[in-house]
Amino acid sequence: MALGAQRGVVLGMTFRWGASLFFLGGVIGLLAAIAFARMFASILYGVRAGDLETFFIATLTLTVAASLAAFIPARRAAKVDPMISLRYE
């Protein structure tokens, strides 16, 4: 913002950075969960190896949590006064 960026641009850039980290981790985690599902099916009661409902609920819950975790710092970054940030640099 100190170099002329608008609040919406800063908010979007910061949120996209956090969302891209979540997306990468989510894809890796989902692939690992599918790969290890058969091994854990014998340990977990009532969960089948290909239980799509469980995968969907877990992915949805983590998406909501990661979206909040990315949005809160993005909002704070968009509210920074440019003069204050320039003084600390």
C-alpha positions as CSV (number, residue, x, y, z in Angstrom):
1,M,0.0,0.0,0.0
2,A,3.0,2.3,0.6
3,L,3.8,1.9,-3.1
4,G,0.3,2.7,-4.3
5,A,-1.6,-0.6,-4.1
6,Q,-5.3,-0.4,-3.3
7,R,-6.7,-2.2,-0.3
8,G,-8.6,-4.7,-2.4
9,V,-5.4,-5.7,-4.3
10,V,-3.5,-6.2,-1.0
11,L,-6.4,-8.2,0.5
12,G,-6.6,-10.4,-2.7
13,M,-2.9,-10.9,-2.9
14,T,-2.5,-11.9,0.7
15,F,-5.6,-14.2,0.6
16,R,-4.5,-15.9,-2.6
17,W,-1.1,-16.6,-1.1
18,G,-2.8,-18.3,1.9
19,A,-5.3,-20.1,-0.2
20,S,-2.6,-21.5,-2.5
21,L,-0.8,-23.0,0.4
22,F,-4.0,-24.6,1.6
23,F,-4.8,-25.9,-1.8
24,L,-1.3,-27.5,-2.2
25,G,-1.6,-29.0,1.3
26,G,-5.2,-30.1,0.7
27,V,-4.3,-31.9,-2.5
28,I,-1.3,-33.7,-0.9
29,G,-3.4,-34.6,2.2
30,L,-6.4,-35.9,0.2
31,L,-4.1,-38.1,-2.0
32,A,-2.4,-39.4,1.1
33,A,-5.8,-40.0,2.8
34,I,-7.0,-42.0,-0.2
35,A,-3.8,-43.9,-0.3
36,F,-3.8,-44.9,3.3
37,A,-7.6,-45.3,3.6
38,R,-7.5,-49.1,3.3
39,M,-4.9,-49.4,5.9
40,F,-6.9,-47.3,8.4
41,A,-10.2,-48.8,7.5
42,S,-9.5,-51.8,9.8
43,I,-8.6,-49.4,12.7
44,L,-11.5,-46.9,12.4
45,Y,-14.9,-48.2,13.4
46,G,-17.7,-47.5,10.9
47,V,-15.5,-45.9,8.2
48,R,-15.2,-47.7,4.9
49,A,-12.0,-47.4,2.8
50,G,-13.8,-45.4,0.1
51,D,-16.0,-43.3,2.3
52,L,-16.5,-40.2,0.3
53,E,-18.8,-38.5,2.8
54,T,-16.0,-38.5,5.4
55,F,-13.5,-37.2,2.9
56,F,-16.0,-34.5,1.9
57,I,-16.8,-33.4,5.4
58,A,-13.1,-33.3,6.5
59,T,-12.1,-31.3,3.3
60,L,-15.0,-28.9,3.8
61,T,-14.1,-28.3,7.5
62,L,-10.5,-27.7,6.7
63,T,-11.4,-25.4,3.8
64,V,-13.5,-23.2,6.1
65,A,-10.7,-23.1,8.8
66,A,-8.0,-22.4,6.2
67,S,-10.1,-19.6,4.6
68,L,-10.5,-17.9,8.0
69,A,-6.8,-18.4,8.7
70,A,-5.9,-16.7,5.4
71,F,-8.6,-14.0,5.5
72,I,-7.8,-12.6,9.0
73,P,-4.1,-11.7,8.2
74,A,-5.1,-10.5,4.8
75,R,-7.7,-8.1,6.3
76,R,-5.1,-6.9,8.8
77,A,-2.5,-6.3,6.0
78,A,-5.1,-4.3,4.0
79,K,-5.7,-2.0,7.0
80,V,-2.0,-1.1,7.6
81,D,-1.4,2.6,7.3
82,P,1.3,3.2,4.6
83,M,3.1,5.9,6.6
84,I,3.4,3.6,9.6
85,S,4.8,0.8,7.6
86,L,7.3,3.1,5.9
87,R,8.6,4.3,9.3
88,Y,9.4,0.8,10.4
89,E,11.4,0.0,7.2
